[in-house]
Amino acid sequence: MISERMTRLASGGSAIRAMFEEGKRLAAQYGPENVYDFSIGNPYFAPPQAVSDAIVDIITNGDPMSVHGYPANAGFPSVRETVAQSLNRRFGTSYDSGNILMTVGAAGGLNVALCCLLNPGDEVICISPYFFEYNNYVANYGGRVVVVPASEAGGFVPDVDAIAAAVTPRTKAIILNNPNNPTGVVYPAGLLRRLSDALLAKGEEYGTVIYVISDEPYRELAYDGVEVPWMPGCMANCIVGYSWSKSLSLPGERIGYLVIPDDIAEGQLIYDAAVVANRMLGFVNAPSLMQLTVARCIDCYTDIALYDANRKLLYNGLHELGFECAYPAGAFYMWVKTPIDESEFVARAKSYNILLVPGSSFGTPGYVRLAYCVSGDMIKRSLGAFARLAADCGL
Amino acid sequence: MISERMTRLASGGSAIRAMFEEGKRLAAQYGPENVYDFSIGNPYFAPPQAVSDAIVDIITNGDPMSVHGYPANAGFPSVRETVAQSLNRRFGTSYDSGNILMTVGAAGGLNVALCCLLNPGDEVICISPYFFEYNNYVANYGGRVVVVPASEAGGFVPDVDAIAAAVTPRTKAIILNNPNNPTGVVYPAGLLRRLSDALLAKGEEYGTVIYVISDEPYRELAYDGVEVPWMPGCMANCIVGYSWSKSLSLPGERIGYLVIPDDIAEGQLIYDAAVVANRMLGFVNAPSLMQLTVARCIDCYTDIALYDANRKLLYNGLHELGFECAYPAGAFYMWVKTPIDESEFVARAKSYNILLVPGSSFGTPGYVRLAYCVSGDMIKRSLGAFARLAADCGL
């Protein structure tokens, strides 16, 4: 009677969110100090002080009608210009406010981009393992996800040949997430250039354009000096979706942007369409106080050293126990091979009060994702439980 | 190549927004003091001081991780409970946090509600004149708007018989907007009860449920002690969408809620689906700082006396000049009959630097909408221009 799609989805729910709720239940039962919740990518460290300072200053000294009134649907022109100039300084680009659309987080931005690109029946390639919410975003506009597994042998980078083979005349876009959730891999520029060439060649073969949607909430989170390539610098027809959820620890505030470069196919039309889509999908505009706040904090980032310390602590701990996982170069996730059947492993982990997300929730069974955006203390306390889990699995 | 729907919409644009841009152009050309822009419903008066105080206090004394982290997709439980209790005090209801979903403004809330209700091909009744964005919202989920004109003779209230006659087996919902944009009419409780009975009877005839989606951003804006009925108290199967855009002058912040009462058909399923829809449409959650802020200001409202003074000033001025319009009881809009052809009237008004929105933008030609959420000074200054316009139209 009501929406059949939503009836189905409401009974399904999100595995990650369910785990999050389970974590709260276990914490109430065993005490929060005895539960090791690695399930959700909620930034653990507070926003930089500059964020609070900016908010208080804007509220105290700003004109409340400008601060809280309707900005343009695309966002405040001054904020968009600030974002553009920041990108230009960092990446040698030449964007201006007309290339930037302020969005309700990266999730809002991805929806706007897909709404602008897809006709019903169009295909969107996703590289597994991947954030499963992409399935819903693509379906929102009548599209269909085509899954291409990452190259496991290559360390979970995109498999250029497999992607090229998956392209059809209906392929409208590919979603890339770099640094990657859930693997923590950072895609290198050379690989991205090869992928771009392959997509251009396929597009030429079919007389189509294959857009790249680059989902980059983790752009500022790369370790050991690893450089995260500027995606439109490596890939043709690339639209970038960004969020300050992780880089400023503001996930609740829903603030991000799209970059729609001039030189992509139909760039101006896509930008104009994106402004309309932002309005008519019900976002209307990115929250206004937060637009002004992030513009003030354009050169601020959460201290990555804190996540880096967690990364080393958890990786070394798991590695010593015999777990098999790649050393992540970015984001705040670790992608661990399960030594036994995945669902059995997740269940046994839970019996030790360890919460993690099964790889099948990302389209790749046989692995689990650990989010290490948690306290270093919890990681330390968890290692005893992991040791028991390892023994239990015959490691 | 890109989305055909968005290509079409991007070239169309919003008449109201276009007028808004035209206003800025005229202001630059003739000086802002010589332009009379009645085109957009952007609150003119600042938020109550309590809003700024709450924000500064939350930022200064709150835990930044709770303030800016991910709340539940439905919103902070404490905020939802505060909203529920406030409604219970005012309307004698018995809601709790499980009936409230915090949304990205009313636009976000309406999209969530429609997403949960509609299957492709379903029909949604709108009463003209109406906010044309409803067309896009309904189309987002494959629905089709069926327009039923309001009773002009009855002062633009819903025409119960005409609505009943428009119901088909595919009718899934009716959107009501009370107090009304663009007419300023407040629907009386008795009429709403009769409409509810008619919808129930039609639903029984077809074996269907016809939901009422009540869009209420103007709920607190009613004058002369006119009571705005609590819609679920008058109408069966009613979901309420609210926004603080007008009542706290926060339109840029995108903060509102849905009320999904227990006693509507499939109430629990719709609530569960709405939580999922909030996530997967890309809203994820209502902006977190603003959730906490409105909860602190739950009993605060913009001073309606300021809008009331504008209402009297503009109504009396136009009435004396011979314009024909109903005295609005709510919202901050006046709905004026055009003494000559509508588009010619709008063009002549613009030649006197008066900007107003043609009634055809709301599906009802022969009228214009004036938004009087402007400075009283501007209204006073505009009356000379209106006098010349009246003379020009033979009044």
Interface residues (C-beta under 8 A of the other chain):
Chain A: M1 I2 S3 E4 R5 M6 T7 L9 A10 S11 G13 S14 R17 I40 N42 P43 Y44 A46 P47 V51 S52 I55 V56 I59 T60 P64 M65 V67 H68 G69 Y70 P71 N73 V104 G105 A107 G108 G109 L110 N111 V112 C115 C116 L117 L118 N119 E133 N136 Y137 N140 Y141 T208 V209 S249 L250 P251 G252 E253 R254 I255 A265 E266 L269 I270 D272 A273 V275 V276 A277 R279 M280 L281 G282 F283 V284 N285 A286 P287 S288 L289 M290
Chain B: M1 I2 S3 E4 R5 M6 T7 L9 A10 S11 G13 S14 R17 I40 N42 P43 Y44 A46 P47 V51 S52 I55 V56 I59 T60 P64 M65 V67 H68 G69 Y70 P71 N73 V104 G105 A107 G108 G109 L110 N111 V112 C115 C116 L117 L118 N119 E133 N136 Y137 N140 Y141 T208 V209 S249 L250 P251 G252 E253 R254 I255 A265 E266 L269 I270 D272 A273 V275 V276 A277 R279 M280 L281 G282 F283 V284 N285 A286 P287 S288 L289 M290
